Amino acid sequence: MANGRRPGGYVCGVDAAMDVIGGKWKVLILWELSERAHRFGELRRGLPGVTEKVLAAHLREMVADGIVHREEFDEVPPRVEYSLTPRGTALNEALGPLGLWGKVNVLETEAPEPVQA
């Protein structure tokens, strides 16, 4: 993934990160997978409005980018589960402050109190 998908390279790290999470559904897919692995149908039900085609395309890109792991089980009927890779987990953690900003500045909810050690 070092070279990226886009021809011509990236201008900065934010540019590269936005290429990985760009698209309406990718961040929401990351959020759904943050708790546990999901099958395709579970993801689709957890993301009302996403089409099968778009979800499948985004999952393929996210697997190619190394942020989602696709595991096929040798069973009848076939079963496939999607989960976050360590890179995907790190990306989810990096998106945490962005989510907090959205809560405070867009949803206008109060920011949680910082945890004191």
Residue frames relative to the residue before (quaternion, step in Angstrom):
aa qw qx qy qz dx dy dz
M 1.0000 0.0000 0.0000 0.0000 0.00 0.00 0.00
A 0.4340 0.7338 -0.4482 0.2688 3.60 1.19 -0.17
N 0.7198 0.4295 -0.2574 0.4808 3.59 0.97 -0.76
G 0.4020 -0.7356 0.4619 0.2896 3.58 1.17 -0.42
R 0.5761 -0.6006 0.4436 0.3325 3.52 -1.32 0.26
R 0.6812 0.5207 -0.2907 0.4246 3.54 1.07 -0.71
P 0.4467 -0.6782 0.5021 0.2974 3.59 -0.88 0.86
G 0.7519 0.3968 -0.2861 0.4420 3.56 -1.10 0.68
G 0.4868 -0.6942 0.4222 0.3208 3.60 1.22 -0.11
Y 0.5316 -0.6290 0.4814 0.2999 3.51 -1.37 -0.04
V 0.5008 -0.6511 0.4910 0.2901 3.52 -1.23 0.57
C 0.7884 -0.0868 0.0979 0.6011 3.59 1.03 -0.83
G 0.7268 -0.4384 0.3105 0.4279 3.56 -1.32 0.04
V 0.6253 0.5271 -0.3426 0.4624 3.58 1.02 -0.73
D 0.6142 0.5478 -0.3320 0.4609 3.57 1.03 -0.80
A 0.6711 0.4904 -0.2900 0.4744 3.60 0.92 -0.93
A 0.6643 0.5037 -0.3052 0.4602 3.59 0.92 -0.89
M 0.6569 0.5093 -0.3147 0.4583 3.59 0.96 -0.81
D 0.5973 0.5472 -0.3629 0.4606 3.58 1.12 -0.55
V 0.6709 0.4966 -0.2881 0.4693 3.57 1.04 -0.79
I 0.7911 0.3048 -0.1650 0.5041 3.63 0.90 -0.83
G 0.4047 0.7362 -0.4617 0.2847 3.57 1.29 0.04
G 0.6028 0.5126 -0.4297 0.4350 3.53 -1.08 0.74
K 0.6261 -0.6006 0.3630 0.3399 3.52 -1.10 0.73
W 0.8040 0.3760 -0.1507 0.4353 3.58 0.93 -0.87
K 0.5231 0.6901 -0.4171 0.2759 3.63 1.08 -0.48
V 0.6622 0.4873 -0.3203 0.4706 3.60 0.88 -0.84
L 0.6569 0.4998 -0.3149 0.4686 3.59 1.02 -0.74
I 0.5989 0.5297 -0.3569 0.4830 3.60 1.11 -0.59
L 0.6324 0.5251 -0.3256 0.4673 3.59 0.96 -0.85
W 0.6555 0.5130 -0.3089 0.4601 3.57 0.95 -0.89
E 0.6509 0.5169 -0.3142 0.4587 3.62 0.94 -0.87
L 0.7264 0.4370 -0.2421 0.4720 3.57 0.98 -0.83
S 0.4783 0.7105 -0.4260 0.2913 3.60 1.23 -0.16
E 0.7056 0.4621 -0.2687 0.4651 3.61 1.07 -0.61
R 0.7894 -0.1485 0.1582 0.5742 3.58 0.93 -0.92
A 0.6403 -0.4956 0.4129 0.4171 3.54 -1.36 0.11
H 0.1357 -0.7818 0.6053 0.0628 3.56 -1.18 0.67
R 0.4061 -0.6319 0.5919 0.2923 3.50 -1.28 0.46
F 0.7077 -0.4757 0.3113 0.4194 3.56 -1.26 0.43
G 0.6856 0.4981 -0.2889 0.4454 3.59 0.83 -0.97
E 0.6226 0.5307 -0.3361 0.4667 3.58 1.08 -0.71
L 0.6402 0.5141 -0.3217 0.4715 3.57 0.98 -0.84
R 0.6598 0.5159 -0.3165 0.4454 3.56 0.87 -0.92
R 0.6704 0.4817 -0.3033 0.4759 3.60 0.94 -0.82
G 0.6718 0.5045 -0.2925 0.4567 3.60 1.09 -0.66
L 0.7355 0.3271 -0.1898 0.5622 3.57 1.29 -0.28
P 0.1306 -0.8255 0.5436 0.0776 3.60 0.38 1.16
G 0.7525 0.3724 -0.2904 0.4590 3.55 -0.92 0.96
V 0.6107 0.5329 -0.3699 0.4541 3.60 1.15 -0.40
T 0.3525 -0.7223 0.5504 0.2260 3.56 -1.03 0.77
E 0.6433 -0.5188 0.3875 0.4085 3.58 -1.21 0.43
K 0.6485 0.5422 -0.3155 0.4313 3.56 0.94 -0.90
V 0.6912 0.4686 -0.2749 0.4765 3.57 0.87 -0.96
L 0.6445 0.5138 -0.3271 0.4623 3.60 0.93 -0.85
A 0.6604 0.5025 -0.3117 0.4628 3.59 0.88 -0.88
A 0.6603 0.5055 -0.3089 0.4616 3.60 0.94 -0.85
H 0.6632 0.4945 -0.3078 0.4701 3.59 0.91 -0.89
L 0.6518 0.5072 -0.3263 0.4599 3.61 0.92 -0.82
R 0.6252 0.5265 -0.3414 0.4640 3.63 0.98 -0.76
E 0.6664 0.4927 -0.3017 0.4714 3.59 0.93 -0.89
M 0.6759 0.5008 -0.2984 0.4510 3.58 0.93 -0.88
V 0.6070 0.5168 -0.3430 0.4967 3.59 1.13 -0.62
A 0.6617 0.5075 -0.3014 0.4623 3.60 0.92 -0.92
D 0.6901 0.4672 -0.2701 0.4822 3.60 1.09 -0.71
G 0.4969 -0.7002 0.4003 0.3202 3.59 1.28 -0.05
I 0.5617 0.6081 -0.4062 0.3869 3.61 1.14 0.39
V 0.7415 0.2469 -0.1743 0.5990 3.59 1.29 -0.26
H 0.2549 -0.7456 0.6003 0.1371 3.55 -1.09 0.85
R 0.1727 -0.7641 0.6160 0.0829 3.56 -0.95 0.95
E 0.0422 -0.8088 0.5864 -0.0130 3.56 -0.63 1.13
E 0.1945 -0.7667 0.6063 0.0818 3.52 -0.82 1.11
F 0.2229 -0.7686 0.5885 0.1148 3.56 -0.89 0.99
D 0.3993 -0.7172 0.5237 0.2279 3.56 -0.95 0.92
E 0.3439 0.7207 -0.5058 0.3262 3.54 0.36 1.33
V 0.2615 -0.7034 0.6244 0.2165 3.52 -1.36 0.20
P 0.4686 -0.2998 -0.8008 0.2218 1.61 -1.20 2.18
P 0.6508 -0.5276 0.3649 0.4061 3.59 -1.19 0.48
R 0.1033 -0.7831 0.6120 0.0392 3.54 -1.12 0.75
V 0.0544 -0.7732 0.6318 -0.0012 3.55 -0.99 0.95
E 0.0758 -0.7859 0.6128 0.0337 3.57 -0.99 0.89
Y 0.2384 -0.7463 0.6087 0.1253 3.51 -1.19 0.71
S 0.0506 0.7804 -0.6205 0.0588 3.55 -1.01 0.88
L 0.5721 -0.5844 0.4452 0.3647 3.55 -1.28 0.27
T 0.3674 -0.6638 0.6020 0.2489 3.52 -1.18 0.66
P 0.6780 -0.4388 0.3484 0.4758 3.63 -1.19 0.05
R 0.6235 0.5300 -0.3341 0.4676 3.60 1.06 -0.71
G 0.6551 0.5068 -0.3012 0.4726 3.59 1.03 -0.80
T 0.6307 0.5213 -0.3267 0.4730 3.57 1.05 -0.77
A 0.6493 0.5065 -0.3128 0.4733 3.59 0.98 -0.85
L 0.6377 0.5164 -0.3272 0.4687 3.59 1.02 -0.76
N 0.6290 0.5292 -0.3276 0.4659 3.58 1.00 -0.81
E 0.6508 0.5054 -0.3142 0.4714 3.59 0.98 -0.84
A 0.6503 0.5133 -0.3160 0.4624 3.58 1.01 -0.77
L 0.6662 0.4997 -0.2983 0.4663 3.59 1.14 -0.58
G 0.4462 0.7190 -0.4342 0.3088 3.61 1.26 -0.27
P 0.6873 0.4618 -0.3058 0.4699 3.65 0.78 -0.88
L 0.6095 0.5375 -0.3560 0.4615 3.60 1.08 -0.60
G 0.6391 0.5179 -0.3147 0.4736 3.58 1.03 -0.80
L 0.6389 0.5155 -0.3174 0.4747 3.57 1.01 -0.80
W 0.6255 0.5279 -0.3357 0.4662 3.58 0.97 -0.81
G 0.6605 0.5127 -0.3064 0.4550 3.60 0.93 -0.87
K 0.6379 0.5236 -0.3297 0.4585 3.58 1.01 -0.79
V 0.7269 0.4466 -0.2462 0.4600 3.55 0.84 -1.00
N 0.8053 0.3536 -0.1539 0.4503 3.58 0.77 -1.02
V 0.7410 0.3480 -0.2212 0.5300 3.59 1.13 -0.46
L 0.7495 0.3558 -0.2047 0.5194 3.57 0.82 -0.99
E 0.2783 -0.8158 0.4587 0.2157 3.54 1.38 -0.29
T 0.3660 0.6676 -0.5446 0.3518 3.53 0.84 1.11
E 0.5790 -0.5944 0.4206 0.3669 3.56 -1.18 0.40
A 0.4919 -0.6325 0.5125 0.3088 3.53 -1.15 0.69
P 0.5040 -0.6400 0.4722 0.3367 3.61 -0.99 0.72
E 0.5561 -0.5957 0.4615 0.3506 3.54 -1.19 0.58
P 0.5122 -0.6367 0.4686 0.3357 3.62 -0.97 0.75
V 0.4272 -0.6848 0.5286 0.2628 3.56 -1.08 0.76
Q 0.2478 -0.7682 0.5778 0.1209 3.56 -0.87 1.05
A 0.3767 -0.7430 0.5097 0.2149 3.58 -0.90 0.92
